[in-house]
Amino acid sequence: MTEPGWENVEQKIEGIDGWLSDIENHFLYSTAKNCANKGVIVEIGSWKGRSTICLALGSKEGKQVKVYAIDPHTGSPDHQRPGQKIWTFNEFTNNIRAAGAASLVIPVISTAEDAVKNWNLPIEFIFIDANYHDHELTKNLIINWSKHLIRGGTIALNSTNPSMLGILSGKPLHGLPGPKKAVADLIYGSRNFKNIRLAGCITYAQKCDNNTLSERMAGRFTQLKSGFLYSIHGAYLLLTKIPSPIKKFLKKSLASRTNLKS
Ligand SMILES: C[S@@+](CC[C@H](N)C(=O)[O-])C[C@H]1O[C@@H](n2cnc3c(N)ncnc32)[C@H](O)[C@@H]1O
């Protein structure tokens, strides 16, 4: 089925630097589109605006909920190189304007840690993609920001699950150990989240007062699914590390056993 709104977004983000696949970008778009305007949308980590555009254009088709895009615009440790200064704000602004998303995006040039100190708006949807590897930093983000999430609001964290599509296409985007553990402790292990699901590398959940036993069991099932994907991802990485002479030998002996050409 074609989805004209989404096709338009795909065209607008084409060529903008970023790491998210269609699955994750579409998740952002459709969750923003479904927001009921009971709180704002917050993005932590916007880089050059690719994911921000998905959120804003989804929101534009829905209830026009404002998107607060929080980023110091100086990159994450992964992006920083000695002697090189990163400043993504100008490119971010140009991309947001060109996509026709400027009326809904409020850029906040700050770290998430500083921004939360004076935060006083209810949040309906928060997307966390600051590319933290660190368990404690991710944990603090979840604890401090989810206080502002409304009941029924959605929290989504990137880099917390390996993407099956990534594995199949030979570009295995993966979950990072720190965020993975933070999600295990504070989302899967919490009574305050339900409907825990996966969308590519994203884990997302809805805030609630007290989840039921069946909601907790459904959450644990999602966690098992994620664990299974981690195993496939691990096996994939192992295969890519096998030296080519050994791979050639294995291929040859497999082919001779099955009477196939190697
Ligand atoms: C992986 S990129 C985000 C990509 C973006 N979500 C997208 O898909 O287009 C991570 C971003 O997090 C930002 N960042 C790093 N530390 C941060 C912090 N403490 N608070 C908020 N953002 C941070 C970096 O500047 C960088 O732009």
The ligand as an SDF file (V2000), in Angstrom:
LIG
                    3D

 27 29  0  0  0  0  0  0  0  0999 V2000
   23.4490    9.8260   15.9990 C   0  0  0  0  0  0  0  0  0  0  0  0
   23.3330   11.5710   15.9800 S   0  0  0  0  0  0  0  0  0  0  0  0
   21.6160   11.8640   15.8360 C   0  0  0  0  0  0  0  0  0  0  0  0
   21.0680   11.4990   14.4780 C   0  0  0  0  0  0  0  0  0  0  0  0
   19.6650   11.9660   14.2270 C   0  0  0  0  0  0  0  0  0  0  0  0
   18.7300   11.5210   15.2250 N   0  0  0  0  0  0  0  0  0  0  0  0
   19.1850   11.4520   12.8590 C   0  0  0  0  0  0  0  0  0  0  0  0
   18.7210   10.3050   12.8200 O   0  0  0  0  0  0  0  0  0  0  0  0
   19.2940   12.1840   11.8780 O   0  0  0  0  0  0  0  0  0  0  0  0
   23.6370   11.9630   17.6600 C   0  0  0  0  0  0  0  0  0  0  0  0
   23.4630   13.4350   17.9990 C   0  0  0  0  0  0  0  0  0  0  0  0
   23.4510   13.5530   19.4170 O   0  0  0  0  0  0  0  0  0  0  0  0
   23.9940   14.7980   19.7560 C   0  0  0  0  0  0  0  0  0  0  0  0
   24.3980   14.7820   21.1660 N   0  0  0  0  0  0  0  0  0  0  0  0
   25.5780   14.4070   21.7050 C   0  0  0  0  0  0  0  0  0  0  0  0
   25.5620   14.5610   23.0300 N   0  0  0  0  0  0  0  0  0  0  0  0
   24.3400   15.0380   23.3520 C   0  0  0  0  0  0  0  0  0  0  0  0
   23.7180   15.4090   24.5730 C   0  0  0  0  0  0  0  0  0  0  0  0
   24.3570   15.3110   25.7240 N   0  0  0  0  0  0  0  0  0  0  0  0
   22.4540   15.8740   24.5300 N   0  0  0  0  0  0  0  0  0  0  0  0
   21.7840   15.9740   23.3290 C   0  0  0  0  0  0  0  0  0  0  0  0
   22.3320   15.6300   22.1460 N   0  0  0  0  0  0  0  0  0  0  0  0
   23.5820   15.1700   22.1590 C   0  0  0  0  0  0  0  0  0  0  0  0
   25.1540   14.9700   18.7950 C   0  0  0  0  0  0  0  0  0  0  0  0
   25.5200   16.3300   18.6710 O   0  0  0  0  0  0  0  0  0  0  0  0
   24.5820   14.3640   17.5110 C   0  0  0  0  0  0  0  0  0  0  0  0
   24.0630   15.3530   16.6800 O   0  0  0  0  0  0  0  0  0  0  0  0
  1  2  1  0
  2  3  1  0
  2 10  1  0
  3  4  1  0
  4  5  1  0
  5  6  1  0
  5  7  1  0
  7  8  2  0
  7  9  1  0
 10 11  1  0
 11 12  1  0
 11 26  1  0
 12 13  1  0
 13 14  1  0
 13 24  1  0
 14 15  1  0
 14 23  1  0
 15 16  2  0
 16 17  1  0
 17 18  1  0
 17 23  2  0
 18 19  1  0
 18 20  2  0
 20 21  1  0
 21 22  2  0
 22 23  1  0
 24 25  1  0
 24 26  1  0
 26 27  1  0
M  CHG  2   2   1   9  -1
M  END
$$$$
